[in-house]
Amino acid sequence: MRPDPVVADHPKSTQVPGQDAPGTPRAGFFSTLRAVAWSFFGVRAGKAHEADMVSLNPIHVVIVGIGLAVLFVLTLIGVVRLVVA
C-alpha cells in the first residue's frame, strides 16, 4: 500500500508535535516585532501573514503583543497627563 502523496509531501506529517519542519526559517526578534506592530494597525498582507504563520513562534508573538499593549497604554496615559496638566 502506497502512502497518499499529499500527506507524504506535507512537511510536518512525520514531525513530532511541537518541532519545526526541517529547513523552516525561524523569525528573529525584529521580524516578530514588525509583524505584531503591523497587526496592531490591522494591515497585514495575505502573503506576509502566511509567511508569519510559518516562521513566528507563538510564545514570542504573545510576549511582544503584551509588551506593545503596555507601551500603548502608558503612551496614552502620558498624553492625557500632558493635555490635562
C-alpha distances in whole Angstrom, upper triangle without the diagonal:
4,7,9,12,15,14,13,16,18,21,21,17,18,21,23,25,29,28,28,25,26,29,30,34,36,39,42,45,47,43,43,47,47,44,45,49,47,46,49,50,47,47,43,42,38,37,39,37,34,35,36,33,31,34,37,37,37,40,42,42,43,46,47,47,49,52,52,53,56,57,57,59,61,62,63,65,67,68,69,71,73,73,75,77
4,7,8,12,11,10,13,15,18,18,15,15,19,22,24,27,26,25,23,23,26,27,30,33,36,39,42,44,40,40,44,44,41,43,46,44,43,46,48,45,44,40,38,35,33,35,34,31,31,33,31,28,31,34,34,35,38,39,39,41,44,45,45,47,49,50,50,53,54,55,57,59,60,60,63,64,65,66,69,70,71,72,74
4,6,9,7,7,10,12,14,15,11,12,16,19,20,23,22,22,19,20,23,24,27,29,32,36,39,40,37,37,40,40,37,39,42,41,39,43,44,41,40,37,35,32,30,32,31,27,28,30,27,25,28,30,30,31,34,36,36,37,40,41,41,43,45,46,47,49,51,51,53,55,56,57,59,61,61,63,65,66,67,69,71
4,6,5,6,9,10,14,14,11,13,17,19,20,23,22,22,19,21,23,23,27,29,31,35,38,39,35,35,39,38,35,37,40,38,37,40,42,39,38,34,32,29,27,30,28,25,26,28,25,23,26,29,29,30,33,35,34,36,39,39,39,42,44,44,45,48,49,49,51,53,54,55,57,59,59,61,63,64,65,67,69
4,5,5,6,9,12,14,11,13,16,19,21,23,22,21,17,19,20,21,24,27,29,33,36,37,33,33,37,36,33,36,39,37,36,39,40,37,36,32,30,27,25,27,27,23,24,26,24,21,25,27,28,29,32,34,33,35,38,38,38,41,43,43,44,47,48,48,50,53,53,54,56,58,58,60,62,63,64,66,68
4,6,5,6,10,12,10,13,15,18,19,21,20,19,16,18,19,19,22,24,27,31,33,34,31,30,34,33,30,32,35,33,32,36,37,34,32,29,27,23,22,24,23,19,21,23,20,19,22,24,26,26,30,31,30,32,35,35,35,38,40,40,41,44,45,44,47,49,49,50,53,54,55,56,59,60,60,62,64
4,5,5,9,9,6,9,12,15,16,18,17,17,14,16,18,18,22,23,26,30,32,34,30,30,33,33,30,32,35,33,32,35,37,34,33,30,28,24,23,25,23,20,21,23,20,18,21,23,24,25,28,29,29,31,33,34,34,37,39,39,40,42,44,44,46,48,49,49,52,54,54,55,58,59,60,61,64
4,6,8,9,7,8,11,15,16,19,17,16,13,14,17,17,21,23,26,29,32,34,31,30,34,34,31,33,36,35,34,37,38,36,35,31,30,26,24,26,25,21,22,24,21,19,21,24,25,26,29,30,30,32,34,35,35,38,40,40,41,44,45,45,47,50,50,51,54,55,56,57,60,61,61,63,65
4,6,9,8,10,12,16,17,19,17,15,12,13,14,15,18,21,23,27,30,31,28,28,32,31,28,31,34,32,31,35,36,33,32,28,27,23,21,23,22,19,19,21,19,16,19,22,23,24,27,28,28,31,33,33,34,36,38,38,39,42,43,43,46,48,48,49,52,53,53,55,58,58,59,61,63
4,6,5,8,10,13,14,15,14,12,10,12,13,13,16,18,21,25,27,29,25,25,29,28,25,28,31,29,28,32,33,30,29,26,24,21,19,21,20,16,16,18,16,13,16,19,20,21,24,25,25,27,29,30,30,33,35,35,36,39,40,40,42,44,45,46,48,50,50,52,54,55,56,58,60
4,6,7,8,11,12,13,11,9,6,8,10,9,13,15,18,22,25,26,23,23,26,26,24,26,29,28,27,31,32,30,29,25,24,21,19,20,19,15,15,16,14,11,14,16,17,19,22,23,23,25,27,28,28,31,32,33,34,37,38,38,41,42,43,44,47,48,48,50,52,53,54,56,58
4,6,5,8,8,10,9,8,6,9,11,10,14,15,18,21,24,26,23,22,26,26,24,25,29,28,27,30,32,29,29,25,25,22,20,21,19,16,16,17,14,11,14,16,16,17,19,21,21,23,25,26,27,29,31,32,33,35,36,37,39,41,42,43,45,47,47,49,51,52,53,55,57
4,6,9,10,12,11,11,9,12,14,14,18,19,22,25,28,30,27,26,30,30,27,28,32,31,30,33,35,32,32,28,27,24,23,24,22,19,19,20,17,15,17,19,19,20,23,24,25,26,29,30,30,32,34,35,36,38,40,40,42,44,45,46,48,50,51,52,54,56,57,58,60
4,7,9,12,10,11,9,11,14,14,18,19,23,26,28,30,28,27,31,31,29,30,34,33,32,35,37,35,34,31,30,27,26,26,25,21,21,22,19,17,19,21,20,21,23,25,26,27,29,31,31,34,35,36,37,40,41,42,44,46,47,48,50,51,52,54,56,57,58,60,62
4,6,8,7,8,7,9,13,12,16,16,20,22,25,27,25,24,28,29,26,27,31,31,29,32,35,33,33,29,29,26,24,24,23,20,20,20,17,15,16,18,17,18,20,22,23,24,26,27,28,30,32,33,34,36,38,39,41,42,43,45,47,48,49,51,53,54,55,57,58
4,6,6,9,9,12,15,15,17,17,20,23,25,28,26,24,28,29,27,27,31,31,30,32,35,33,33,30,30,28,26,26,24,22,21,21,18,16,17,18,16,17,18,21,22,23,25,27,28,29,31,32,33,35,37,38,40,41,43,44,46,47,49,50,52,53,55,56,57
4,6,8,10,13,16,15,17,16,19,22,23,26,24,22,26,27,24,25,28,29,27,29,32,30,31,28,28,26,25,24,22,20,20,19,16,14,16,16,14,14,16,18,19,20,22,24,24,26,28,29,30,32,34,35,36,38,40,41,42,44,45,47,49,50,51,53,54
4,7,10,13,15,13,15,14,16,18,20,23,21,19,22,24,22,22,26,26,24,27,30,28,29,26,26,24,24,22,20,19,18,17,14,13,13,13,11,11,12,15,16,17,18,20,21,23,25,26,27,29,31,32,33,35,36,38,39,41,42,44,45,47,48,50,51
4,7,9,12,10,12,12,15,17,19,22,20,19,22,24,22,23,26,27,25,28,31,29,29,26,26,25,23,22,20,18,17,16,14,12,12,13,11,13,14,16,17,19,20,22,23,25,26,27,29,31,32,33,35,37,38,39,41,42,44,46,47,48,50,51,53
4,6,8,7,9,9,12,15,18,20,18,17,21,22,20,21,24,25,24,27,29,27,27,24,24,22,20,19,18,16,14,14,12,9,9,11,10,13,14,15,16,19,20,21,22,24,26,27,28,30,31,32,35,36,37,39,41,42,43,45,46,47,49,51,52
4,6,6,9,10,14,17,20,22,19,19,23,23,21,23,26,26,25,29,30,29,28,24,24,22,19,19,18,16,14,15,13,10,10,13,13,16,18,18,19,22,23,24,25,28,29,29,31,33,34,35,37,39,40,41,43,44,45,47,49,50,52,53,55
4,6,9,11,15,17,21,22,20,20,24,25,23,25,28,28,28,31,33,31,30,26,26,24,21,21,21,18,16,17,16,12,12,15,15,18,20,20,21,24,25,26,27,30,30,31,33,35,36,37,40,41,41,43,45,46,47,49,51,52,53,55,57
4,6,9,13,15,19,20,18,19,22,22,21,24,26,26,26,29,31,30,28,25,24,22,19,18,19,16,14,15,15,11,11,14,15,18,20,20,21,24,25,25,27,29,30,30,32,35,35,36,38,40,40,42,44,45,46,48,50,50,52,54,55
4,6,10,13,16,18,15,15,19,19,18,20,23,22,22,26,27,26,25,21,20,19,16,15,15,13,10,11,11,7,7,10,12,15,17,17,17,20,22,21,23,26,26,27,29,31,31,32,35,36,36,38,41,41,42,45,46,47,48,51,52
4,7,9,13,14,12,13,16,16,15,18,20,20,21,24,25,25,23,20,19,19,16,14,15,13,10,10,11,8,6,9,11,14,16,15,16,19,20,19,21,24,24,24,27,29,29,30,33,34,34,36,38,39,40,42,44,44,46,48,49
4,7,10,12,9,10,13,14,13,15,18,19,19,21,23,23,22,19,19,19,16,14,14,13,10,9,10,8,5,6,8,11,13,11,13,16,16,16,18,21,21,21,24,26,25,27,30,31,31,33,35,36,37,39,41,41,43,45,46
4,7,8,6,7,10,10,10,12,15,15,16,18,20,20,19,16,17,17,15,12,13,13,10,8,10,9,5,5,8,11,12,10,11,14,14,13,15,18,18,18,21,23,22,24,26,27,27,30,32,32,33,36,37,38,39,42,43
4,6,5,6,9,10,11,12,14,16,17,19,21,21,20,18,19,20,18,15,16,16,13,11,13,13,9,8,9,12,13,9,11,14,13,12,15,17,16,17,20,21,20,22,25,26,26,28,30,30,31,34,35,36,38,40,41
4,5,5,6,9,10,11,12,14,15,17,19,20,20,18,20,21,20,16,16,18,15,12,15,15,11,9,10,12,12,8,9,12,11,9,12,14,13,13,17,18,17,19,22,22,22,25,27,27,28,31,32,32,34,36,37
4,5,5,6,8,10,10,12,14,15,17,18,17,16,18,20,18,15,15,17,15,12,15,16,13,11,13,14,15,11,11,14,13,10,13,15,14,13,17,18,16,18,21,21,21,24,26,26,26,29,31,31,33,35,36
4,5,5,6,9,10,11,12,14,16,16,15,13,15,16,15,11,12,14,11,9,12,12,9,8,11,13,14,11,10,14,14,11,13,16,15,14,17,19,18,19,23,23,23,25,28,28,28,31,33,33,34,37,38
4,5,5,6,8,10,11,12,15,15,15,13,15,16,15,12,12,14,11,8,11,12,9,7,8,10,10,7,6,10,10,7,9,13,12,12,14,17,16,17,20,21,21,23,26,26,27,29,31,31,33,35,36
4,6,5,6,9,10,11,13,14,14,13,16,18,17,14,14,16,14,11,14,16,13,10,12,12,12,9,8,11,10,6,8,11,10,9,12,14,13,14,17,18,18,20,22,23,23,26,28,28,29,32,33
4,6,5,6,9,10,11,12,12,10,13,15,15,11,12,15,13,10,14,15,13,11,13,14,15,12,10,13,13,10,11,14,13,11,14,16,15,15,19,20,19,21,24,24,24,27,29,28,30,32,34
4,6,5,6,9,10,10,10,8,10,12,12,9,8,11,10,7,10,12,11,9,11,12,14,11,8,12,13,10,10,14,14,12,14,17,16,16,19,21,20,22,25,25,25,28,30,30,31,34,35
4,5,5,6,9,10,10,10,13,15,15,12,11,14,13,10,12,15,13,10,12,11,12,10,7,9,10,7,6,10,10,8,10,13,13,13,16,18,17,19,21,22,23,25,27,28,29,31,32
4,5,5,7,9,9,10,13,16,17,13,13,16,16,13,15,18,16,14,15,15,16,13,10,12,12,9,8,11,11,8,10,13,12,11,14,16,15,16,20,20,20,22,25,25,26,28,30
4,5,5,6,6,6,10,12,14,10,10,14,14,12,14,17,16,14,16,16,17,15,12,14,15,12,11,14,14,11,13,16,15,14,17,19,18,19,22,23,22,24,27,27,28,30,32
4,5,5,6,6,10,12,14,11,10,13,14,11,13,16,16,13,15,14,16,14,11,12,14,12,9,13,14,11,12,15,15,14,16,19,18,19,22,23,23,25,27,28,28,30,33
4,5,8,9,13,15,17,15,13,17,18,15,16,19,19,16,17,16,17,15,12,13,14,11,9,11,12,9,9,13,12,10,13,16,15,15,18,20,19,21,24,24,24,27,29
4,6,8,12,15,17,14,14,18,18,16,18,21,21,18,20,19,20,19,15,16,18,15,12,15,15,12,12,16,15,12,15,18,16,16,19,20,19,21,24,24,24,27,29
4,6,10,12,15,13,11,15,16,15,16,19,19,18,20,18,20,19,15,16,18,16,13,16,17,14,14,18,18,15,18,21,19,19,22,24,23,24,27,28,27,30,32
4,7,10,12,10,10,14,15,14,15,18,19,17,20,19,21,20,16,18,20,17,15,19,19,16,17,20,20,18,20,23,21,21,25,26,25,27,30,30,30,32,35
4,7,9,7,6,10,11,10,12,15,15,14,17,17,19,18,15,17,19,17,15,19,19,17,18,21,21,19,22,25,23,24,27,28,27,29,32,32,33,35,37
4,6,5,6,9,10,10,12,15,15,15,19,19,22,20,17,20,22,20,18,22,23,20,22,25,25,23,26,28,27,28,31,32,31,33,36,36,36,39,41
4,5,5,6,9,10,11,13,14,15,18,18,22,21,18,20,23,21,20,23,25,23,23,27,27,25,28,31,30,30,34,35,34,36,39,39,39,41,44
4,5,5,6,9,10,11,12,14,17,18,21,20,18,21,23,21,21,25,25,23,25,28,28,27,30,32,31,32,35,36,36,38,41,41,41,44,46
4,5,5,6,9,10,10,11,15,16,19,17,15,18,20,18,18,21,22,20,22,25,25,24,27,29,28,29,32,33,33,35,37,37,38,41,43
4,5,5,6,9,10,10,13,13,17,16,13,16,18,17,16,19,21,19,20,24,24,23,26,28,27,28,31,32,32,34,37,37,38,40,42
4,5,5,7,9,10,13,14,17,17,15,18,20,19,18,22,23,22,23,27,27,26,29,31,31,32,35,36,36,38,40,41,41,44,46
4,5,5,6,8,12,13,17,16,14,17,19,18,18,22,23,21,23,26,26,26,29,31,30,32,35,36,36,38,40,40,41,44,45
4,5,5,5,9,10,13,12,10,14,16,14,14,18,19,18,20,23,23,23,26,28,27,29,31,32,33,35,37,37,38,41,42
4,6,6,8,9,12,12,11,13,16,15,15,19,20,19,21,24,24,24,27,29,29,30,33,34,35,36,39,40,40,42,44
4,6,9,10,14,13,13,16,18,17,18,21,22,22,24,26,27,27,30,32,32,33,36,37,37,39,41,42,43,45,47
4,7,9,12,11,11,14,16,15,16,19,20,20,22,25,25,26,28,30,30,32,34,35,36,38,40,40,42,44,45
4,6,9,8,7,11,12,11,13,16,16,17,19,21,21,22,25,26,27,28,31,32,32,35,36,37,39,41,42
4,6,5,6,9,10,11,12,15,16,17,18,20,21,22,24,26,27,29,30,32,33,35,36,37,39,41,42
4,5,5,6,9,10,10,12,14,15,16,18,20,21,22,24,25,27,29,30,31,33,35,36,37,39,40
4,5,5,6,9,10,11,12,14,15,17,18,20,21,23,24,26,27,29,30,32,33,35,36,38,39
4,5,5,6,8,10,11,12,14,15,16,18,20,21,22,24,26,27,28,30,32,33,35,36,37
4,6,5,6,9,10,10,12,14,15,16,18,20,21,22,24,25,27,28,30,31,33,34,36
4,6,5,6,9,10,10,12,14,15,16,18,20,21,23,24,26,27,29,30,32,33,34
4,5,5,6,9,10,11,12,14,16,17,18,20,21,23,24,26,27,29,31,32,33
4,6,5,6,8,10,10,12,14,15,16,18,20,21,22,24,26,27,29,30,31
4,5,5,6,9,10,10,12,14,15,17,18,20,21,23,24,26,27,29,30
4,6,5,6,9,10,11,12,14,15,17,18,20,21,23,24,26,27,28
4,5,5,6,9,10,11,12,14,15,16,18,20,21,23,25,26,27
4,5,5,6,9,10,10,12,14,15,16,18,20,21,23,24,26
4,5,5,6,9,10,11,12,14,15,17,18,20,21,23,24
4,5,5,6,9,10,11,12,14,15,17,18,20,21,22
4,6,5,6,9,10,10,12,14,15,16,18,20,21
4,6,5,6,9,10,11,12,14,15,17,18,20
4,5,5,6,9,10,11,12,14,15,16,18
4,5,5,6,9,10,11,12,14,15,16
4,5,5,6,9,10,11,12,14,15
4,5,5,6,9,10,11,12,14
4,6,5,6,9,10,11,12
4,5,5,6,9,10,10
4,5,5,6,9,10
4,5,5,6,8
4,6,5,6
4,6,5
4,6
4
